[in-house]
Amino acid sequence: MKTFFTGLFRWLDRLRRILVNGLFVLIILAYAAVMLSMQPKVPDQAVLVLNPVGQIVEELELPSPMSLPLTGGAATSQTRVHDLVAVIRQAAVDKRIRLMVLQLDEMSRSSLPELQEVRSAIEAFRATGKMVVAVGPNYTQSQYYLAAAANTVFLHPMGYVGLEGFSMYRNYIRDALDRLHVRAEVFRAGKYKSAIEPLLRNDMSDADREANQALLSTLWGSYLKDIARMRNLRVQRLQEVLDAPSHYLKDYHGNLAELAKAEGLVDELADQGAIEDYIAGAMDIEQGEYPAIAFRDYLHAAVSENDDGHDSQVGIITASGMILDGQQPAGSVGSESMLEMLARAQKDDAIKAVVLRVDSPGGSAQASETIRTAIMRLQKAGKPVVVSMAGVAASGGYWLAAPADEIWASATTITGSIGAFGVMLNLQQGLEELGVHSDGLGTTSIAGGMRVDRAMPPELAAVMQLTISDVYQRFVHIVATGRKLEESRVKEIAEGRVWSGLDAQRLGLVDHLGDFDAAVNAAARLAALGDDYGRHWIRPPQGLGEIILSKLIGKADALFPGVWQSSLLMGNAAALSPALLRECAGWLGLTLHQPGALALSNLRVE
């Protein structure tokens, strides 16, 4: 009897699990079916609300299923720059769209080249005769750059325009490491390769200060000139006010909004109700709500990514994020992932040229070299390759770009960083202070030499430095060959120094200054396509689960903006992604690498 009831309860427990799990799967499938079948509608005589969420990036980081809100995690807030540009351009010729509202309060800081791409599209929208209105309780520096492109800029009477300039500050932890008895084993080639300086110093080196001063001056000068042009202001006056804001603020009794209006940064101070009345009036609607459609709704309802109707196409591949070995998801540059995309471009007879959009601070030297040789194979197949640099195309990002037929960059692109380094922290002394000792033996002089609880053997240290020097020499040779420069000239401008796109063009590291469209046009010109060609985006290879996930997130974002794009950090340390660890390290001014890796230290300009 006991055996019978034991077996019965086991069978009932299995049945319960099958039913519960089956019901859960059915709910998920039903949810997916509903989300995939819903298609937003574009109303007639409507307002397009451009409301980007999070950082504007070249490529979205697709979250894993385990990082979604249903399981307690979340993805990083991001909006793809090319989606914004495509929406604005389509709306400019769409008779159903009469006016555009820039609602930017959920947009976080973004790089200047990406902002410039969106600003150009907004200005082209205005050129059609359609009005653009910017609204917001406050404006950060990035938000205001786009708001300044509007016909009318509104600000809350108690709001502010947060212009403060660009800066670069890092935490230097040499003393902290000394107190913890931690030694940094550092190997580098290039005196400006400063990513590891926080481990070795307590302040910024003269070489790093020199390079950063030149870079920030170029970026800030470009930002000020753009704002002054869009708002019909004087650069000198803007700089004066920002250098001594309290002096000018006294005249307005500390009211930042009044100061912003007086200086011409905004046009009107109004609350939400007054702004709604203004927009309704511009739409010739005296009372009631005006029809509107949000950016993501319009993206899914009216915008097609590819122009596949043309016989000849320019293929577009994005290399966005850290450069890593193997297959990597969107948001990172995987060597194998890039090989597959480049191979697809080579095999597709309709694709006559390729634009590689690079937005990467670097990463694995080996992966960068793998991608570079694949680019050269594509060129040998008769397909020109043009590199378009976004916010950052430095170190490993420049390595893979070097052989391109033409390199285009924004004046404010951060590029160069031709150098190499490796770093390893040694905890032996700190552990010994705690009573933890390491002892043993090996069969060679370098066996066990990479352990963090042992000092690195001199022989292994010599090997590491020779390896780093070899990587650097290879880098110099690759740049010299690809850019048709003498190696001696490359060494003069290398040394790990970062350059603005403006300086890089002057030095021969970049061929032309221009935006993404200019690079696409250049690729078409090199392939002799004339004006009759389409664009075809080549995406990283995805499994069925990733395809469904990307579709679901796209639909959900259109219906519930931000739900899938929150910034919740999972409490489980095992769930931390490499990208998240790199970001955390970046805040300390550190960069996580394997020996021989190439990368640009974290630069924050807001």
Secondary structure per residue as TSV (DSSP state, phi and psi in degrees):
chain	resnum	aa	ss	phi	psi
A	1	M	-	360.0	-43.9
A	2	K	H	-59.4	-43.2
A	3	T	H	-62.7	-39.6
A	4	F	H	-62.4	-48.4
A	5	F	H	-69.7	-34.6
A	6	T	H	-61.6	-46.0
A	7	G	H	-64.4	-38.3
A	8	L	H	-63.1	-46.1
A	9	F	H	-65.4	-36.6
A	10	R	H	-63.7	-41.8
A	11	W	H	-65.2	-42.3
A	12	L	H	-64.2	-38.4
A	13	D	H	-64.4	-41.6
A	14	R	H	-64.6	-41.4
A	15	L	H	-61.6	-41.9
A	16	R	H	-61.2	-44.0
A	17	R	H	-64.7	-40.8
A	18	I	H	-62.3	-44.2
A	19	L	H	-66.7	-45.3
A	20	V	H	-65.1	-47.7
A	21	N	H	-64.8	-39.3
A	22	G	H	-62.7	-41.1
A	23	L	H	-63.9	-40.8
A	24	F	H	-62.1	-44.5
A	25	V	H	-62.8	-41.5
A	26	L	H	-62.5	-39.6
A	27	I	H	-63.7	-44.6
A	28	I	H	-62.7	-44.4
A	29	L	H	-64.3	-39.8
A	30	A	H	-64.9	-42.2
A	31	Y	H	-61.3	-45.0
A	32	A	H	-62.2	-42.4
A	33	A	H	-62.8	-42.0
A	34	V	H	-66.1	-45.3
A	35	M	H	-63.2	-41.6
A	36	L	H	-73.0	-23.8
A	37	S	H	-88.7	-17.2
A	38	M	-	-78.8	127.6
A	39	Q	-	-125.2	117.8
A	40	P	-	-61.8	153.0
A	41	K	-	-110.1	141.8
A	42	V	-	-95.5	114.3
A	43	P	-	-72.7	159.7
A	44	D	S	-77.0	147.9
A	45	Q	S	52.1	55.8
A	46	A	E	-109.8	163.9
A	47	V	E	-99.3	130.1
A	48	L	E	-89.3	120.6
A	49	V	E	-97.8	107.9
A	50	L	E	-87.6	100.8
A	51	N	-	-126.3	69.8
A	52	P	-	-63.5	146.7
A	53	V	-	-113.4	129.4
A	54	G	B	76.6	-156.8
A	55	Q	E	-78.3	141.8
A	56	I	E	-85.5	121.3
A	57	V	E	-131.1	168.0
A	58	E	S	-77.1	-37.8
A	59	E	S	-142.9	134.5
A	60	L	-	-72.9	143.8
A	61	E	-	-86.2	113.1
A	62	L	-	-77.9	122.3
A	63	P	-	-72.6	155.7
A	64	S	-	-78.3	155.9
A	65	P	G	-55.2	-31.0
A	66	M	G	-73.9	-9.4
A	67	S	G	-104.3	10.0
A	68	L	S	-83.7	161.4
A	69	P	G	-56.4	-29.7
A	70	L	G	-62.1	-24.7
A	71	T	G	-109.8	9.7
A	72	G	T	95.7	-0.4
A	73	G	-	-110.1	-167.8
A	74	A	-	-165.4	169.5
A	75	A	-	-102.8	166.2
A	76	T	-	-75.7	140.4
A	77	S	-	-71.2	123.4
A	78	Q	E	-152.0	152.4
A	79	T	E	-135.5	132.7
A	80	R	E	-77.6	129.4
A	81	V	H	-61.6	-37.0
A	82	H	H	-72.4	-25.4
A	83	D	H	-68.4	-43.0
A	84	L	H	-60.7	-47.7
A	85	V	H	-63.1	-43.2
A	86	A	H	-63.0	-40.8
A	87	V	H	-63.9	-46.2
A	88	I	H	-63.7	-41.5
A	89	R	H	-67.0	-40.6
A	90	Q	H	-66.4	-40.9
A	91	A	H	-64.4	-30.4
A	92	A	H	-63.1	-30.1
A	93	V	H	-107.3	3.7
A	94	D	-	-90.7	115.8
A	95	K	T	-67.2	-17.0
A	96	R	T	-76.3	-17.8
A	97	I	E	-101.2	120.0
A	98	R	E	-103.7	-26.0
A	99	L	E	-153.4	151.8
A	100	M	E	-122.5	132.9
A	101	V	E	-108.6	126.4
A	102	L	E	-92.3	105.7
A	103	Q	E	-109.6	95.9
A	104	L	-	-110.0	9.0
A	105	D	T	-68.6	-18.1
A	106	E	T	-98.7	3.4
A	107	M	B	-85.5	132.3
A	108	S	-	-98.4	-179.8
A	109	R	-	-61.8	144.0
A	110	S	-	-142.0	161.1
A	111	S	-	-72.9	152.4
A	112	L	H	-62.9	-42.0
A	113	P	H	-59.1	-39.4
A	114	E	H	-64.9	-42.3
A	115	L	H	-62.2	-38.0
A	116	Q	H	-66.3	-34.9
A	117	E	H	-62.0	-45.7
A	118	V	H	-68.2	-41.2
A	119	R	H	-59.6	-41.8
A	120	S	H	-61.0	-39.5
A	121	A	H	-66.6	-39.2
A	122	I	H	-63.0	-42.7
A	123	E	H	-65.2	-36.4
A	124	A	H	-67.0	-35.8
A	125	F	H	-61.3	-46.2
A	126	R	H	-62.8	-33.6
A	127	A	H	-64.3	-19.1
A	128	T	T	-79.5	-5.0
A	129	G	T	97.6	-1.8
A	130	K	-	-85.9	146.5
A	131	M	E	-86.2	148.3
A	132	V	E	-125.1	128.6
A	133	V	E	-121.6	131.2
A	134	A	E	-104.3	131.8
A	135	V	E	-129.9	150.0
A	136	G	-	172.9	145.0
A	137	P	S	-67.5	-34.8
A	138	N	-	-147.6	167.9
A	139	Y	B	-133.5	125.8
A	140	T	-	-77.7	176.6
A	141	Q	H	-61.6	-43.7
A	142	S	H	-67.8	-45.1
A	143	Q	H	-60.3	-41.8
A	144	Y	H	-67.6	-31.3
A	145	Y	H	-57.6	-41.9
A	146	L	H	-76.2	-38.7
A	147	A	H	-60.4	-34.7
A	148	A	T	-63.3	-17.9
A	149	A	T	-81.3	-4.8
A	150	A	S	-80.0	159.1
A	151	N	S	-64.8	-43.1
A	152	T	E	-131.9	129.3
A	153	V	E	-111.7	118.6
A	154	F	E	-99.0	148.3
A	155	L	E	-141.7	142.3
A	156	H	-	-63.8	142.9
A	157	P	T	-57.6	-20.9
A	158	M	T	-110.6	17.5
A	159	G	-	-91.2	-171.3
A	160	Y	-	-152.6	158.7
A	161	V	B	-108.4	111.8
A	162	G	-	-85.6	61.3
A	163	L	-	-86.6	123.7
A	164	E	-	-134.7	-7.2
A	165	G	-	95.3	172.8
A	166	F	-	-98.5	149.6
A	167	S	-	-151.1	165.0
A	168	M	-	-140.7	108.4
A	169	Y	-	-127.7	142.3
A	170	R	-	-137.2	159.3
A	171	N	-	-88.9	125.3
A	172	Y	-	-101.5	127.3
A	173	I	-	-122.0	26.0
A	174	R	H	-58.7	-48.3
A	175	D	H	-62.7	-39.6
A	176	A	H	-63.0	-41.4
A	177	L	H	-65.5	-38.0
A	178	D	H	-63.3	-41.9
A	179	R	H	-66.7	-30.3
A	180	L	T	-88.2	-0.6
A	181	H	T	58.2	43.7
A	182	V	-	-110.0	131.0
A	183	R	E	-111.0	134.6
A	184	A	E	-96.3	118.1
A	185	E	E	-88.7	110.0
A	186	V	E	-119.6	136.3
A	187	F	E	-133.2	126.6
A	188	R	E	-152.0	161.1
A	189	A	E	-134.8	114.5
A	190	G	-	120.2	115.1
A	191	K	T	-69.1	-19.4
A	192	Y	T	-92.5	0.3
A	193	K	-	-74.9	87.0
A	194	S	-	-100.7	5.3
A	195	A	T	-59.5	-27.7
A	196	I	T	-97.3	2.1
A	197	E	H	-56.9	-37.7
A	198	P	H	-58.6	-22.5
A	199	L	H	-81.9	-20.9
A	200	L	H	-110.8	-16.2
A	201	R	-	-134.6	170.8
A	202	N	S	-110.5	2.8
A	203	D	S	-154.0	172.9
A	204	M	-	-75.2	134.9
A	205	S	-	-72.1	159.8
A	206	D	H	-61.4	-39.9
A	207	A	H	-64.2	-43.9
A	208	D	H	-67.1	-39.4
A	209	R	H	-62.4	-41.8
A	210	E	H	-60.7	-48.0
A	211	A	H	-66.3	-42.7
A	212	N	H	-68.2	-36.5
A	213	Q	H	-62.1	-44.1
A	214	A	H	-65.1	-41.1
A	215	L	H	-66.5	-48.9
A	216	L	H	-65.3	-34.7
A	217	S	H	-62.4	-40.8
A	218	T	H	-66.6	-46.8
A	219	L	H	-63.2	-47.1
A	220	W	H	-67.1	-39.0
A	221	G	H	-61.1	-40.2
A	222	S	H	-67.2	-41.8
A	223	Y	H	-60.9	-49.3
A	224	L	H	-61.7	-43.0
A	225	K	H	-63.2	-40.8
A	226	D	H	-64.9	-44.9
A	227	I	H	-62.7	-45.2
A	228	A	H	-60.8	-41.5
A	229	R	H	-66.8	-46.0
A	230	M	H	-66.1	-34.0
A	231	R	H	-104.8	5.7
A	232	N	T	57.6	50.3
A	233	L	-	-118.0	173.1
A	234	R	-	-101.9	132.8
A	235	V	H	-59.0	-43.3
A	236	Q	H	-60.9	-41.2
A	237	R	H	-65.4	-42.4
A	238	L	H	-58.3	-46.1
A	239	Q	H	-63.2	-41.0
A	240	E	H	-60.7	-45.2
A	241	V	H	-65.6	-41.0
A	242	L	H	-73.9	-24.6
A	243	D	H	-77.4	-27.5
A	244	A	S	-138.3	62.3
A	245	P	H	-63.7	-35.0
A	246	S	H	-64.7	-33.7
A	247	H	H	-61.8	-44.1
A	248	Y	H	-79.8	-27.8
A	249	L	H	-70.3	-25.0
A	250	K	G	-58.3	-34.6
A	251	D	G	-68.0	-14.8
A	252	Y	G	-119.2	22.8
A	253	H	T	55.2	35.0
A	254	G	T	81.5	5.9
A	255	N	-	-86.0	106.3
A	256	L	H	-66.4	-34.1
A	257	A	H	-64.8	-42.9
A	258	E	H	-63.6	-39.4
A	259	L	H	-63.3	-43.6
A	260	A	H	-60.6	-40.7
A	261	K	H	-69.2	-42.9
A	262	A	H	-62.7	-33.9
A	263	E	T	-85.9	-0.1
A	264	G	T	84.7	10.6
A	265	L	S	-73.6	-32.4
A	266	V	-	-129.5	163.0
A	267	D	S	-98.8	-41.3
A	268	E	E	-138.0	144.5
A	269	L	E	-104.2	118.4
A	270	A	-	-156.4	151.9
A	271	D	-	-84.2	178.9
A	272	Q	H	-61.2	-40.2
A	273	G	H	-61.9	-43.9
A	274	A	H	-65.8	-36.1
A	275	I	H	-66.2	-42.7
A	276	E	H	-60.9	-41.4
A	277	D	H	-62.8	-39.9
A	278	Y	H	-63.0	-46.5
A	279	I	H	-64.7	-41.8
A	280	A	H	-60.5	-40.7
A	281	G	H	-64.1	-40.6
A	282	A	H	-64.6	-25.0
A	283	M	T	-92.1	5.3
A	284	D	T	62.4	34.2
A	285	I	-	-116.1	112.5
A	286	E	-	-72.5	-43.1
A	287	Q	S	-137.2	161.4
A	288	G	S	87.9	174.1
A	289	E	-	-83.1	143.0
A	290	Y	-	-90.6	149.0
A	291	P	-	-68.9	138.3
A	292	A	E	-145.0	155.3
A	293	I	E	-139.0	133.7
A	294	A	E	-78.0	160.6
A	295	F	H	-52.2	-49.9
A	296	R	H	-69.4	-35.8
A	297	D	H	-60.8	-46.3
A	298	Y	H	-66.2	-36.2
A	299	L	H	-58.5	-45.4
A	300	H	H	-78.0	-24.9
A	301	A	H	-90.3	-29.9
A	302	A	H	-132.3	-7.3
A	303	V	-	-112.8	129.1
A	304	S	-	-107.4	131.9
A	305	E	S	-70.8	-40.7
A	306	N	-	-109.1	147.8
A	307	D	-	-102.0	72.4
A	308	D	T	-82.6	1.3
A	309	G	T	-79.7	-4.9
A	310	H	S	-95.1	147.2
A	311	D	S	-70.1	-31.6
A	312	S	S	-114.6	134.9
A	313	Q	E	-136.1	152.8
A	314	V	E	-100.1	117.6
A	315	G	E	-78.1	140.9
A	316	I	E	-123.5	124.1
A	317	I	E	-123.4	133.4
A	318	T	E	-103.1	128.7
A	319	A	E	-113.4	89.9
A	320	S	E	-121.4	124.5
A	321	G	S	112.2	-173.8
A	322	M	-	-64.9	143.2
A	323	I	E	-90.3	119.0
A	324	L	E	-129.4	161.1
A	325	D	S	-78.9	151.5
A	326	G	S	80.5	-164.4
A	327	Q	-	-77.1	132.0
A	328	Q	-	-135.6	148.3
A	329	P	-	-74.9	169.9
A	330	A	T	-56.6	140.0
A	331	G	T	104.5	-12.5
A	332	S	S	-133.0	160.4
A	333	V	E	-107.0	102.6
A	334	G	E	-92.9	137.1
A	335	S	H	-60.6	-45.8
A	336	E	H	-69.0	-37.6
A	337	S	H	-61.5	-43.6
A	338	M	H	-67.7	-37.7
A	339	L	H	-59.5	-42.2
A	340	E	H	-64.3	-43.0
A	341	M	H	-67.9	-41.3
A	342	L	H	-65.6	-37.0
A	343	A	H	-65.5	-39.3
A	344	R	H	-62.8	-39.7
A	345	A	H	-65.2	-37.1
A	346	Q	H	-69.6	-36.8
A	347	K	H	-81.6	-22.9
A	348	D	-	-79.3	110.4
A	349	D	T	-66.0	-23.9
A	350	A	T	-72.9	-26.6
A	351	I	E	-84.0	116.2
A	352	K	E	-101.4	-18.8
A	353	A	E	-154.6	163.0
A	354	V	E	-131.2	136.8
A	355	V	E	-107.4	122.3
A	356	L	E	-101.5	110.2
A	357	R	E	-88.9	110.8
A	358	V	E	-104.9	125.9
A	359	D	E	-140.3	78.5
A	360	S	E	-145.9	137.1
A	361	P	-	-85.3	-2.0
A	362	G	E	118.8	-159.1
A	363	G	E	152.1	-131.2
A	364	S	-	-71.7	127.3
A	365	A	H	-65.1	-40.2
A	366	Q	H	-65.3	-42.4
A	367	A	H	-65.5	-39.8
A	368	S	H	-60.9	-41.5
A	369	E	H	-67.8	-38.9
A	370	T	H	-59.3	-44.1
A	371	I	H	-68.0	-40.1
A	372	R	H	-61.0	-44.1
A	373	T	H	-67.7	-31.8
A	374	A	H	-67.7	-36.7
A	375	I	H	-62.9	-41.5
A	376	M	H	-66.3	-34.6
A	377	R	H	-64.9	-38.3
A	378	L	H	-63.8	-40.3
A	379	Q	H	-65.4	-40.8
A	380	K	H	-64.5	-24.7
A	381	A	T	-77.5	0.1
A	382	G	T	94.8	13.9
A	383	K	-	-112.8	113.8
A	384	P	-	-61.7	147.8
A	385	V	E	-123.6	124.0
A	386	V	E	-114.1	130.2
A	387	V	E	-95.8	129.4
A	388	S	E	-112.3	115.6
A	389	M	E	-87.5	133.4
A	390	A	E	-95.0	-129.0
A	391	G	E	-67.7	-42.9
A	392	V	E	-138.0	130.2
A	393	A	E	-143.9	75.4
A	394	A	E	-125.6	161.4
A	395	S	T	53.2	-117.0
A	396	G	H	-58.9	-30.8
A	397	G	H	-64.1	-32.6
A	398	Y	H	-81.3	-33.1
A	399	W	H	-53.3	-52.5
A	400	L	H	-73.7	-18.8
A	401	A	H	-84.5	-20.1
A	402	A	T	-54.0	-38.5
A	403	P	T	-82.2	0.8
A	404	A	-	-58.1	150.6
A	405	D	S	-62.6	-38.5
A	406	E	E	-144.5	145.2
A	407	I	E	-117.1	125.3
A	408	W	E	-113.4	142.3
A	409	A	E	-145.4	158.2
A	410	S	-	-77.1	156.1
A	411	A	T	-61.0	-25.0
A	412	T	T	-103.1	9.6
A	413	T	-	-63.1	143.1
A	414	I	E	-100.4	118.0
A	415	T	E	-141.6	-172.0
A	416	G	E	84.4	-123.8
A	417	S	-	55.6	47.6
A	418	I	-	-80.8	95.1
A	419	G	-	-170.7	-176.1
A	420	A	E	-153.5	150.8
A	421	F	E	-156.3	161.6
A	422	G	E	-142.4	150.4
A	423	V	E	-146.0	144.0
A	424	M	E	-145.1	130.7
A	425	L	E	-88.4	134.0
A	426	N	E	-109.1	120.7
A	427	L	-	-104.1	11.2
A	428	Q	H	-57.3	-50.7
A	429	Q	H	-65.2	-41.1
A	430	G	H	-63.4	-39.2
A	431	L	H	-68.1	-37.4
A	432	E	H	-65.6	-33.8
A	433	E	H	-62.0	-29.1
A	434	L	T	-88.9	-1.0
A	435	G	T	90.0	14.9
A	436	V	-	-103.6	119.9
A	437	H	-	-119.7	145.7
A	438	S	-	-113.0	131.8
A	439	D	-	-152.1	157.7
A	440	G	-	160.4	-156.0
A	441	L	-	-154.1	161.9
A	442	G	-	-142.9	169.0
A	443	T	S	-90.6	-9.0
A	444	T	S	-136.7	173.6
A	445	S	T	-73.0	-15.2
A	446	I	T	-112.7	0.7
A	447	A	T	-62.4	130.5
A	448	G	T	72.4	13.8
A	449	G	T	-74.1	-14.4
A	450	M	T	-96.1	8.4
A	451	R	-	-73.7	138.4
A	452	V	T	-75.3	-14.1
A	453	D	T	-95.5	11.1
A	454	R	S	-135.0	144.3
A	455	A	-	-63.5	140.6
A	456	M	-	-68.2	129.2
A	457	P	-	-59.5	141.5
A	458	P	H	-53.3	-36.9
A	459	E	H	-64.6	-41.9
A	460	L	H	-69.0	-38.0
A	461	A	H	-60.3	-40.3
A	462	A	H	-64.8	-39.9
A	463	V	H	-61.9	-43.9
A	464	M	H	-61.8	-44.8
A	465	Q	H	-66.1	-39.9
A	466	L	H	-63.1	-38.8
A	467	T	H	-64.3	-45.2
A	468	I	H	-62.8	-41.9
A	469	S	H	-62.9	-38.2
A	470	D	H	-65.6	-42.6
A	471	V	H	-59.7	-43.0
A	472	Y	H	-62.9	-44.0
A	473	Q	H	-63.7	-40.0
A	474	R	H	-60.7	-44.1
A	475	F	H	-58.8	-48.6
A	476	V	H	-59.0	-44.4
A	477	H	H	-64.2	-41.5
A	478	I	H	-62.8	-42.7
A	479	V	H	-66.3	-44.4
A	480	A	H	-60.5	-43.6
A	481	T	H	-67.9	-47.9
A	482	G	H	-68.2	-36.4
A	483	R	H	-96.3	-0.3
A	484	K	T	57.7	50.8
A	485	L	-	-120.9	156.4
A	486	E	-	-70.2	142.3
A	487	E	H	-60.5	-33.7
A	488	S	H	-63.4	-36.0
A	489	R	H	-70.0	-39.5
A	490	V	H	-63.6	-40.6
A	491	K	H	-62.2	-32.4
A	492	E	H	-65.0	-35.2
A	493	I	H	-105.5	5.3
A	494	A	-	-90.9	-113.3
A	495	E	T	57.7	22.5
A	496	G	T	77.3	8.7
A	497	R	-	-78.1	139.1
A	498	V	E	-91.2	146.2
A	499	W	E	-129.2	151.5
A	500	S	E	-73.9	160.0
A	501	G	H	-57.9	-35.5
A	502	L	H	-61.3	-47.5
A	503	D	H	-71.1	-36.2
A	504	A	H	-62.6	-37.5
A	505	Q	H	-67.1	-39.0
A	506	R	H	-65.4	-33.5
A	507	L	H	-87.8	-6.7
A	508	G	T	92.6	2.9
A	509	L	S	-77.8	-21.8
A	510	V	-	-128.2	141.6
A	511	D	S	-82.2	-46.2
A	512	H	E	-140.1	153.6
A	513	L	E	-99.8	129.9
A	514	G	-	174.9	166.8
A	515	D	-	-86.7	-171.9
A	516	F	H	-61.4	-43.0
A	517	D	H	-61.0	-38.7
A	518	A	H	-62.1	-38.2
A	519	A	H	-67.3	-40.2
A	520	V	H	-63.7	-43.1
A	521	N	H	-62.9	-36.9
A	522	A	H	-65.5	-40.5
A	523	A	H	-63.0	-41.5
A	524	A	H	-64.0	-37.8
A	525	R	H	-65.0	-44.5
A	526	L	H	-63.7	-29.6
A	527	A	T	-91.8	4.3
A	528	A	T	55.7	46.9
A	529	L	-	-90.6	-12.6
A	530	G	T	69.1	-145.4
A	531	D	T	-99.1	-6.5
A	532	D	-	-100.2	85.4
A	533	Y	-	-153.8	159.1
A	534	G	E	-113.1	174.9
A	535	R	E	-115.1	136.5
A	536	H	E	-132.1	113.8
A	537	W	E	-80.0	127.2
A	538	I	E	-102.2	115.2
A	539	R	-	-96.0	158.2
A	540	P	-	-59.3	147.0
A	541	P	-	-60.5	136.9
A	542	Q	-	-129.8	145.4
A	543	G	-	-79.6	174.3
A	544	L	H	-58.9	-42.0
A	545	G	H	-62.8	-41.6
A	546	E	H	-66.8	-37.9
A	547	I	H	-62.7	-47.8
A	548	I	H	-63.1	-42.0
A	549	L	H	-62.1	-44.3
A	550	S	H	-65.1	-37.6
A	551	K	H	-65.4	-45.5
A	552	L	H	-61.5	-45.0
A	553	I	H	-65.4	-39.7
A	554	G	H	-60.6	-45.7
A	555	K	H	-67.4	-43.3
A	556	A	H	-64.9	-37.5
A	557	D	H	-65.5	-33.3
A	558	A	H	-67.5	-37.2
A	559	L	H	-86.6	-38.4
A	560	F	S	-131.1	75.0
A	561	P	T	-54.7	131.6
A	562	G	T	91.4	-17.0
A	563	V	T	-61.6	-40.9
A	564	W	T	-93.3	3.0
A	565	Q	S	-124.9	32.0
A	566	S	-	-79.5	-179.5
A	567	S	-	-123.9	45.2
A	568	L	-	-82.7	128.3
A	569	L	-	-95.4	126.0
A	570	M	-	-65.9	142.3
A	571	G	S	-76.0	-19.8
A	572	N	-	-79.1	114.1
A	573	A	G	-61.0	-27.6
A	574	A	G	-67.9	-18.5
A	575	A	G	-88.4	-3.3
A	576	L	-	-67.2	128.0
A	577	S	-	-83.7	159.2
A	578	P	H	-57.5	-37.6
A	579	A	H	-62.6	-40.3
A	580	L	H	-67.8	-40.4
A	581	L	H	-63.0	-40.4
A	582	R	H	-63.9	-39.5
A	583	E	H	-64.1	-44.4
A	584	C	H	-60.5	-43.4
A	585	A	H	-64.0	-36.4
A	586	G	H	-59.7	-36.2
A	587	W	H	-62.8	-26.0
A	588	L	T	-89.5	2.1
A	589	G	T	80.5	12.9
A	590	L	-	-101.2	160.0
A	591	T	-	-134.0	131.0
A	592	L	-	-91.1	124.8
A	593	H	-	-144.9	163.7
A	594	Q	-	-91.9	159.4
A	595	P	T	-54.9	137.7
A	596	G	T	89.1	-1.9
A	597	A	-	-74.4	158.3
A	598	L	E	-121.6	136.2
A	599	A	E	-165.8	157.5
A	600	L	-	-96.0	135.9
A	601	S	-	-64.7	157.6
A	602	N	-	-63.8	121.7
A	603	L	-	-112.7	122.1
A	604	R	-	-120.3	123.5
A	605	V	-	-107.2	13.5
A	606	E	-	-134.8	360.0
